[in-house]
Protein backbone atom coordinates (compact mmCIF):
# COMPACT_ATOMS: atom_id res chain seq x y z
CA UNK A 1 0.00 0.00 0.00
CA UNK A 2 2.83 2.42 0.86
CA UNK A 3 4.43 1.82 -2.54
CA UNK A 4 1.17 2.58 -4.33
CA UNK A 5 0.80 5.86 -2.42
CA UNK A 6 4.40 6.80 -3.19
CA UNK A 7 3.81 6.00 -6.86
CA UNK A 8 0.63 8.12 -6.98
CA UNK A 9 2.39 11.03 -5.27
CA UNK A 10 5.32 10.70 -7.66
CA UNK A 11 2.94 10.71 -10.66
CA UNK A 12 1.10 13.77 -9.37
CA UNK A 13 4.34 15.70 -8.78
CA UNK A 14 5.78 14.63 -12.12
CA UNK A 15 2.60 15.53 -14.04
CA UNK A 16 2.31 18.89 -12.28
CA UNK A 17 5.93 19.76 -13.04
CA UNK A 18 5.45 18.93 -16.73
CA UNK A 19 2.31 21.07 -16.92
CA UNK A 20 4.03 24.02 -15.23
CA UNK A 21 7.16 23.66 -17.37
CA UNK A 22 5.05 23.51 -20.55
CA UNK A 23 3.10 26.63 -19.62
CA UNK A 24 6.31 28.54 -18.91
CA UNK A 25 8.02 27.46 -22.13
CA UNK A 26 5.86 29.43 -24.52
CA UNK A 27 6.48 29.13 -28.23
CA UNK A 28 7.84 32.55 -29.10
CA UNK A 29 6.95 32.27 -32.78
CA UNK A 30 3.34 32.17 -33.95
CA UNK A 31 3.05 29.85 -36.95
CA UNK A 32 0.47 31.12 -39.43
CA UNK A 33 -1.42 28.17 -40.91
CA UNK A 34 -4.17 29.70 -43.08
CA UNK A 35 -4.45 32.40 -45.72
CA UNK A 36 -7.18 34.13 -43.69
CA UNK A 37 -4.88 34.31 -40.65
CA UNK A 38 -2.16 35.81 -42.83
CA UNK A 39 -4.54 38.45 -44.20
CA UNK A 40 -5.75 39.28 -40.67
CA UNK A 41 -2.20 39.79 -39.45
CA UNK A 42 -1.24 41.94 -42.42
CA UNK A 43 -4.37 44.10 -42.10
CA UNK A 44 -5.05 44.24 -38.36
CA UNK A 45 -1.72 43.88 -36.58
CA UNK A 46 -1.16 47.05 -34.56
CA UNK A 47 1.72 46.06 -32.31
CA UNK A 48 5.35 45.71 -33.31
CA UNK A 49 5.90 42.46 -35.20
CA UNK A 50 8.33 40.56 -37.37
CA UNK A 51 6.85 38.29 -40.04
CA UNK A 52 9.22 35.72 -41.51
CA UNK A 53 8.23 34.42 -44.95
CA UNK A 54 10.00 31.19 -45.85
CA UNK A 55 9.59 28.20 -48.11
CA UNK A 56 10.26 24.50 -47.71
CA UNK A 57 13.68 23.21 -48.80
CA UNK A 58 15.16 26.72 -49.03
CA UNK A 59 18.77 26.70 -47.85
CA UNK A 60 18.84 30.35 -46.76
CA UNK A 61 15.51 29.93 -44.99
CA UNK A 62 16.91 27.02 -43.01
CA UNK A 63 19.98 29.10 -42.09
CA UNK A 64 17.89 32.09 -41.02
CA UNK A 65 15.33 30.19 -38.93
CA UNK A 66 17.61 29.57 -35.91
CA UNK A 67 18.59 33.26 -35.88
CA UNK A 68 14.92 34.34 -36.06
CA UNK A 69 14.04 31.85 -33.32
CA UNK A 70 16.91 33.07 -31.13
CA UNK A 71 15.73 36.67 -31.47
CA UNK A 72 12.16 35.61 -30.67
CA UNK A 73 13.39 34.13 -27.38
CA UNK A 74 15.53 37.17 -26.53
CA UNK A 75 14.05 39.09 -23.56
CA UNK A 76 15.04 42.35 -25.25
CA UNK A 77 12.33 41.73 -27.86
CA UNK A 78 9.52 40.47 -25.61
CA UNK A 79 7.28 43.32 -26.80
CA UNK A 80 7.51 42.14 -30.44
CA UNK A 81 5.31 39.38 -31.86
CA UNK A 82 7.16 36.99 -34.16
CA UNK A 83 5.28 35.21 -36.96
CA UNK A 84 6.36 32.44 -39.33
CA UNK A 85 4.67 32.01 -42.72
CA UNK A 86 5.25 29.41 -45.42
CA UNK A 87 5.07 31.92 -48.26
CA UNK A 88 4.28 29.80 -51.32
CA UNK A 89 1.70 27.66 -49.54
CA UNK A 90 -0.17 30.67 -48.10
CA UNK A 91 0.21 32.79 -51.28
CA UNK A 92 2.25 35.48 -49.52
CA UNK A 93 2.98 37.29 -52.80
CA UNK A 94 -0.72 37.90 -53.43
CA UNK A 95 -1.73 38.80 -49.88
CA UNK A 96 1.19 41.13 -49.13
CA UNK A 97 0.54 42.97 -52.38
CA UNK A 98 -3.18 43.19 -51.63
CA UNK A 99 -2.85 44.23 -47.97
CA UNK A 100 0.37 46.28 -47.88
CA UNK A 101 1.11 47.14 -51.51
CA UNK A 102 4.38 45.24 -50.98
CA UNK A 103 5.47 41.95 -52.43
CA UNK A 104 7.62 39.10 -51.24
CA UNK A 105 10.34 39.02 -53.91
CA UNK A 106 12.33 36.10 -52.56
CA UNK A 107 12.85 33.82 -49.62
CA UNK A 108 13.54 34.31 -46.82
CA UNK A 109 11.88 37.71 -46.41
CA UNK A 110 11.13 39.32 -43.06
CA UNK A 111 8.64 42.19 -42.76
CA UNK A 112 9.14 44.44 -39.73
CA UNK A 113 5.81 46.09 -38.91
CA UNK A 114 4.54 48.53 -36.32
CA UNK A 115 1.05 49.98 -35.93
CA UNK A 116 -0.13 48.31 -39.12
CA UNK A 117 2.63 49.81 -41.27
CA UNK A 118 5.65 48.21 -42.87
CA UNK A 119 8.68 49.84 -41.21
CA UNK A 120 11.46 47.79 -42.79
CA UNK A 121 12.11 44.49 -44.51
CA UNK A 122 14.95 42.05 -44.99
CA UNK A 123 15.16 40.04 -48.19
CA UNK A 124 17.64 37.18 -48.18
CA UNK A 125 20.10 36.10 -45.55
CA UNK A 126 21.32 38.38 -42.77
CA UNK A 127 23.15 38.02 -39.49
CA UNK A 128 21.74 38.37 -36.01
CA UNK A 129 23.15 41.91 -35.62
CA UNK A 130 21.39 43.17 -38.75
CA UNK A 131 18.05 41.69 -37.70
CA UNK A 132 18.42 42.92 -34.11
CA UNK A 133 19.02 46.46 -35.39
CA UNK A 134 15.85 46.27 -37.49
CA UNK A 135 13.90 44.90 -34.52
CA UNK A 136 15.17 47.78 -32.38
CA UNK A 137 13.80 50.13 -35.06
CA UNK A 138 10.32 48.78 -34.34
CA UNK A 139 10.47 50.31 -30.88
CA UNK A 140 10.42 53.76 -32.42
CA UNK A 141 7.20 55.68 -32.28
CA UNK A 142 5.43 56.38 -35.59
CA UNK A 143 6.64 59.99 -35.41
CA UNK A 144 10.26 58.84 -35.25
CA UNK A 145 9.67 56.50 -38.16
CA UNK A 146 8.20 59.32 -40.26
CA UNK A 147 11.07 61.63 -39.34
CA UNK A 148 13.58 58.97 -40.35
CA UNK A 149 11.94 58.70 -43.74
CA UNK A 150 11.95 62.46 -44.19
CA UNK A 151 15.61 62.80 -43.31
CA UNK A 152 16.58 60.05 -45.74
CA UNK A 153 14.69 61.86 -48.51
CA UNK A 154 16.79 64.99 -47.91
CA UNK A 155 19.91 62.99 -48.66
CA UNK A 156 18.83 62.33 -52.24
CA UNK A 157 20.77 64.03 -55.01
CA UNK A 158 19.08 67.10 -56.46
CA UNK A 159 17.45 66.59 -59.82
CA UNK A 160 19.41 67.56 -62.88
CA UNK A 161 17.92 70.07 -65.29
CA UNK A 162 17.02 67.20 -67.64
CA UNK A 163 15.21 65.38 -64.83
CA UNK A 164 13.42 68.61 -63.88
CA UNK A 165 12.24 69.06 -67.49
CA UNK A 166 10.93 65.48 -67.62
CA UNK A 167 9.17 65.94 -64.27
CA UNK A 168 7.59 69.20 -65.48
CA UNK A 169 6.35 67.56 -68.70
CA UNK A 170 4.90 64.63 -66.75
CA UNK A 171 3.17 67.02 -64.32
CA UNK A 172 1.65 69.08 -67.13
CA UNK A 173 0.35 65.92 -68.84
CA UNK A 174 -1.18 64.79 -65.52
CA UNK A 175 -2.98 68.13 -65.16
CA UNK A 176 -4.28 67.96 -68.72
CA UNK A 177 -5.56 64.41 -68.35
C-alpha positions as CSV (number, residue, x, y, z in Angstrom):
1,X,0.0,0.0,0.0
2,X,2.8,2.4,0.9
3,X,4.4,1.8,-2.5
4,X,1.2,2.6,-4.3
5,X,0.8,5.9,-2.4
6,X,4.4,6.8,-3.2
7,X,3.8,6.0,-6.9
8,X,0.6,8.1,-7.0
9,X,2.4,11.0,-5.3
10,X,5.3,10.7,-7.7
11,X,2.9,10.7,-10.7
12,X,1.1,13.8,-9.4
13,X,4.3,15.7,-8.8
14,X,5.8,14.6,-12.1
15,X,2.6,15.5,-14.0
16,X,2.3,18.9,-12.3
17,X,5.9,19.8,-13.0
18,X,5.4,18.9,-16.7
19,X,2.3,21.1,-16.9
20,X,4.0,24.0,-15.2
21,X,7.2,23.7,-17.4
22,X,5.1,23.5,-20.6
23,X,3.1,26.6,-19.6
24,X,6.3,28.5,-18.9
25,X,8.0,27.5,-22.1
26,X,5.9,29.4,-24.5
27,X,6.5,29.1,-28.2
28,X,7.8,32.6,-29.1
29,X,7.0,32.3,-32.8
30,X,3.3,32.2,-34.0
31,X,3.1,29.8,-36.9
32,X,0.5,31.1,-39.4
33,X,-1.4,28.2,-40.9
34,X,-4.2,29.7,-43.1
35,X,-4.5,32.4,-45.7
36,X,-7.2,34.1,-43.7
37,X,-4.9,34.3,-40.6
38,X,-2.2,35.8,-42.8
39,X,-4.5,38.4,-44.2
40,X,-5.8,39.3,-40.7
41,X,-2.2,39.8,-39.4
42,X,-1.2,41.9,-42.4
43,X,-4.4,44.1,-42.1
44,X,-5.1,44.2,-38.4
45,X,-1.7,43.9,-36.6
46,X,-1.2,47.1,-34.6
47,X,1.7,46.1,-32.3
48,X,5.4,45.7,-33.3
49,X,5.9,42.5,-35.2
50,X,8.3,40.6,-37.4
51,X,6.9,38.3,-40.0
52,X,9.2,35.7,-41.5
53,X,8.2,34.4,-44.9
54,X,10.0,31.2,-45.9
55,X,9.6,28.2,-48.1
56,X,10.3,24.5,-47.7
57,X,13.7,23.2,-48.8
58,X,15.2,26.7,-49.0
59,X,18.8,26.7,-47.9
60,X,18.8,30.3,-46.8
61,X,15.5,29.9,-45.0
62,X,16.9,27.0,-43.0
63,X,20.0,29.1,-42.1
64,X,17.9,32.1,-41.0
65,X,15.3,30.2,-38.9
66,X,17.6,29.6,-35.9
67,X,18.6,33.3,-35.9
68,X,14.9,34.3,-36.1
69,X,14.0,31.8,-33.3
70,X,16.9,33.1,-31.1
71,X,15.7,36.7,-31.5
72,X,12.2,35.6,-30.7
73,X,13.4,34.1,-27.4
74,X,15.5,37.2,-26.5
75,X,14.0,39.1,-23.6
76,X,15.0,42.4,-25.2
77,X,12.3,41.7,-27.9
78,X,9.5,40.5,-25.6
79,X,7.3,43.3,-26.8
80,X,7.5,42.1,-30.4
81,X,5.3,39.4,-31.9
82,X,7.2,37.0,-34.2
83,X,5.3,35.2,-37.0
84,X,6.4,32.4,-39.3
85,X,4.7,32.0,-42.7
86,X,5.2,29.4,-45.4
87,X,5.1,31.9,-48.3
88,X,4.3,29.8,-51.3
89,X,1.7,27.7,-49.5
90,X,-0.2,30.7,-48.1
91,X,0.2,32.8,-51.3
92,X,2.2,35.5,-49.5
93,X,3.0,37.3,-52.8
94,X,-0.7,37.9,-53.4
95,X,-1.7,38.8,-49.9
96,X,1.2,41.1,-49.1
97,X,0.5,43.0,-52.4
98,X,-3.2,43.2,-51.6
99,X,-2.8,44.2,-48.0
100,X,0.4,46.3,-47.9
101,X,1.1,47.1,-51.5
102,X,4.4,45.2,-51.0
103,X,5.5,41.9,-52.4
104,X,7.6,39.1,-51.2
105,X,10.3,39.0,-53.9
106,X,12.3,36.1,-52.6
107,X,12.8,33.8,-49.6
108,X,13.5,34.3,-46.8
109,X,11.9,37.7,-46.4
110,X,11.1,39.3,-43.1
111,X,8.6,42.2,-42.8
112,X,9.1,44.4,-39.7
113,X,5.8,46.1,-38.9
114,X,4.5,48.5,-36.3
115,X,1.1,50.0,-35.9
116,X,-0.1,48.3,-39.1
117,X,2.6,49.8,-41.3
118,X,5.6,48.2,-42.9
119,X,8.7,49.8,-41.2
120,X,11.5,47.8,-42.8
121,X,12.1,44.5,-44.5
122,X,15.0,42.0,-45.0
123,X,15.2,40.0,-48.2
124,X,17.6,37.2,-48.2
125,X,20.1,36.1,-45.5
126,X,21.3,38.4,-42.8
127,X,23.1,38.0,-39.5
128,X,21.7,38.4,-36.0
129,X,23.1,41.9,-35.6
130,X,21.4,43.2,-38.7
131,X,18.1,41.7,-37.7
132,X,18.4,42.9,-34.1
133,X,19.0,46.5,-35.4
134,X,15.9,46.3,-37.5
135,X,13.9,44.9,-34.5
136,X,15.2,47.8,-32.4
137,X,13.8,50.1,-35.1
138,X,10.3,48.8,-34.3
139,X,10.5,50.3,-30.9
140,X,10.4,53.8,-32.4
141,X,7.2,55.7,-32.3
142,X,5.4,56.4,-35.6
143,X,6.6,60.0,-35.4
144,X,10.3,58.8,-35.3
145,X,9.7,56.5,-38.2
146,X,8.2,59.3,-40.3
147,X,11.1,61.6,-39.3
148,X,13.6,59.0,-40.4
149,X,11.9,58.7,-43.7
150,X,11.9,62.5,-44.2
151,X,15.6,62.8,-43.3
152,X,16.6,60.1,-45.7
153,X,14.7,61.9,-48.5
154,X,16.8,65.0,-47.9
155,X,19.9,63.0,-48.7
156,X,18.8,62.3,-52.2
157,X,20.8,64.0,-55.0
158,X,19.1,67.1,-56.5
159,X,17.4,66.6,-59.8
160,X,19.4,67.6,-62.9
161,X,17.9,70.1,-65.3
162,X,17.0,67.2,-67.6
163,X,15.2,65.4,-64.8
164,X,13.4,68.6,-63.9
165,X,12.2,69.1,-67.5
166,X,10.9,65.5,-67.6
167,X,9.2,65.9,-64.3
168,X,7.6,69.2,-65.5
169,X,6.3,67.6,-68.7
170,X,4.9,64.6,-66.7
171,X,3.2,67.0,-64.3
172,X,1.6,69.1,-67.1
173,X,0.3,65.9,-68.8
174,X,-1.2,64.8,-65.5
175,X,-3.0,68.1,-65.2
176,X,-4.3,68.0,-68.7
177,X,-5.6,64.4,-68.3
